[in-house]
Amino acid sequence: MQASHSAFKKENPLGMDAMSSEEYASQSKLMQEFTNVPSIESAWLFKSNNEDRSTAMFSISQPDLLANNKRKYILHSHIVTHGTMPLECHWSPFPIEMTRVSAVVPSPSGSKLLVVRNREKGSRTRLQIVNQSHVEKEIHVDQSIHGPLYTDEWFQGISWNHEETFIAYITEQPPQPKPAFNDAGYRKEISSEEDCNSWRGQEDWEEDWGETYSRKGRPSLFVLDIASGEVRAARGVAKSMSVGQVVWAPPSSSGHQKLLVFVGWLEHNGFQGTARKLGIKYCSNRACSLYAIHSPFEEPNADNASVRFGHAVTLEFLNGSESVSASVAINLTPGMGSALFPRFSKDGKLLVFLSSKRAVDTGAHNATDSLHRINWPSDWKAEQQLSVADVVPVVMCPQDGCFPGLYCSSMLSDPWLSDHCTMVLTSTWRSTEVILSIDVLSGEVTRISPQDSDYSWSTLAISGNNVLSVSSSPIDPPQIRYGCQASSTEDHDGRCAWVWDEVTSPLTAASDKVKALLSDHKLSILRIPVPDPSDELSDGIASACGRLPFEAIFVSCEDSSQKPTVLILHGGPHSTSVSSYSKSSAFLASLGFNLLIVNYRGTLGYGEEALQSLPGKVGSQDVQDCLAALDHVIKEGLVDASKVAVVGISHGGFLTTHLIGQASERFAVAAARNPVCNLSLMVGTTDIPDWCYAVACGTEVRRLASESPSLDHLRIFHQKSPIAHISKVKAPLLMLLGGADLRVPMSNGLQYARTLRERGGEVKTIMFPEDTHEIDIPRSDFESFLNMGVWFKKYLKES
């Protein structure tokens, strides 16, 4: 009997009973089905000599749980159009795995491919130039020149020049040499060779850009000469500037001038202008500008300007009484506050960029974007001042059903249709993502994805006037679509309508099983009346827009009123839950749960006034909105009020822990992923202390913000925090924490969990030591939602 008990304990390391163990095994098998569905990361379209034919190249990924990383593949398809006939797609028989590949970037003509292989720090970076038959060139860049290339969504910039002879990119600046010591003390002469009789000391500590950028070198601009294989650093970029999103300017009319345009973030953005880098991931409120600089290969005496930092060589232009150095970065957007994603039109006459100036000005970490244009001279000189024209302004309070403003987290490297003045963007539109076309000369904005669709649409690539995209919903995995304008069909505004053909692909094979699991679910987007329409904006100005209904995405089971419901809350708070496919949400739905996904006021996609109604009111307005959404579906008879769970990450975890405290009788169970539980603790440990002031005190308090909060501010932080209501919590809580989270450090969740346990509450904490804020390492992601499913099943059955 004792041996059998030991065996059971060995088989159940989590200490589960037999029933829970069976549930765990069943759900893990189910979760694997969702994990097997590949994701489309990016795509490119290449036109052939035949107008009816094009080639699509897809970069896809799939979690590899055994290796605990993501497999990356390339898959090709030949797309054939026959006028009004159905689309034909001829796929390569198998995808090609790209082992240890960090990025692939085709050249403008599509005849060459850059393959980037970042290695671990201390190893060389490999850059491969691949043509249509073989590897044409391979360059190994030593760590003493630069570190790994940035391939994230923010700093990344890899750009071929028009002639395909140079490539500009953003990479980690190499670290400064560390002091060396041996048994005799400090060594003045520093050798790069390893020496067992000495050791390296520590250099001066340097601020980084916070979450996910910890221990990464400063983002810096380098250029590769493909013919010679030489790599040079751009000159004239201030040491206090981080660089990203680089593009080549079009060739000058003389053909001699080679300019680079990039985004530069000055690093003195701490409180009261101090030299601190505040966290930048998910934070578009960090001030930045567009800059132009000459290619380092264009400088005179270039042999003396190779990759030896500090040997700047200048080329002078006269600007009145001043001389302007060609190696000094020129600010193209002074006074703008924010300029992102620079894109030159195909004819080189326009430079268009997004701006998050509204976020910079108000302190909200994300806000409504605007779009701007610079008419680019054919032979621009550094002394010429360029004027910036508004294309799409910030939308404050959109009329019902109308364009709510721009909310773009990225932009295609080539977003242009063939007329040189129409660009295509993906943007949030209330609870959906849509595809927009924008005439950058007239400012006309047109929604080109289907108007009557509750699905979300996203652009993948553009060629000529054809758009490759994906559409999906919470219950329908991504489906590839091929769009073009139909000259014979007009929309309700008299414009040529867009027709979107479904592209059959081998990627749907894994999706078919998921579709079957979700076949009895339905999707709807609900309009939720504001609970207290007398509320005012955070700055005290009454807002009609802040009183308009918000929305919730409702995924319902068959006989939904008899099934448990999971309330899902997004983070931010200035982000959005859109009606696209999410593996985690689909998994929860497959377990037989209704999903109520709330886009409370303060969410992106509803106009700037609605967004700005939340700062200073967190813990009250957003909590009441969540309860109003729950009340709405209960009143409509859509859900069972006695079987409700709640889950959220970050600010969604803040709302989760608020709700189980403020409305303790309404939730049977809860789960929180890296939640904000105590603002007064977080303000001194997070990479974004300014966020704590903005959400708790309102955007106007930025002038008073400090690294050492006043007692009054600490009281406000505590009052607005979930921990102020912890004595009323009754629901069992699953706490999922990332041990390497710099955004909401694990101390926040641990303090809450320990306090809850101290008060006799039921809480289970799972720590993922290597994970950052998102908890997205494949095994951690798998385990976090698996544990959530088992936790919810257990307590919703009991309720």
Secondary structure, 3 states (H helix, E strand, C coil): CHHHHHHHHHHCCCCCCHHHHHHHHHHHHHHHHHHCCCEEEEEEEEECCCCCEEEEEEEEEEEECCCCEEEEEEEEEEEEEECCEEEEEEECCCCEECCCCCEEEECCCCCCEEEEECCCCCCCEEEEEECCCCEEEEEEECCCCCCCECCCCCCCCEEECCCCCEEEEEEECCCCCCCEEECCEEECCCCCCCCCCEEECCCCCCCCCCCCCCCCCCEEEEEEECCCCEEEECCCCCCCEEEEEEEECCCCCCCCCCEEEEEEEECCCCHHHCCCCCCCCCCCCCCCEEEEEECHHHCCCHHHHCCCCCCCCCCEEEECCEEEECCCCEECCCCCCCCEEEEECCCCCEEEEEECHHHHHHCCCCCCEEEEEEECCCCCCCCCCCCEEEEECCCCCCCCCCCCCECCCCCCCCCECCCCCEEEEEEEECCEEEEEEEECCCCCEEECCCCCCCCEEEEEEEECCEEEEEEEECCEEEEEEEEEEEEEEECCCCCEEEEEEECCCCCHHHHHHHHHHCCCCEEEEEEECCCCCCCCCCCCCCCCHHHCCEEEEEEECCCHHHCCEEEEECCCCCCCCCCCCCHHHHHHHHCCCEEEEEECCCCCCCCHHHHCCCCCCCCCHHHHHHHHHHHHHHHCCCCCCCCEEEEEECHHHHHHHHHHHHCHHHCCEEEEECCCCCHHHHCCCCCCHHHHHHHHHCHHHHHHCCCCCCHHHHHHHHHCCHHHHHHHCCCCEEEEEECCCCCCCHHHHHHHHHHHHHCCCCEEEEEECCCCCCCCCHHHHHHHHHHHHHHHHHHHHHC
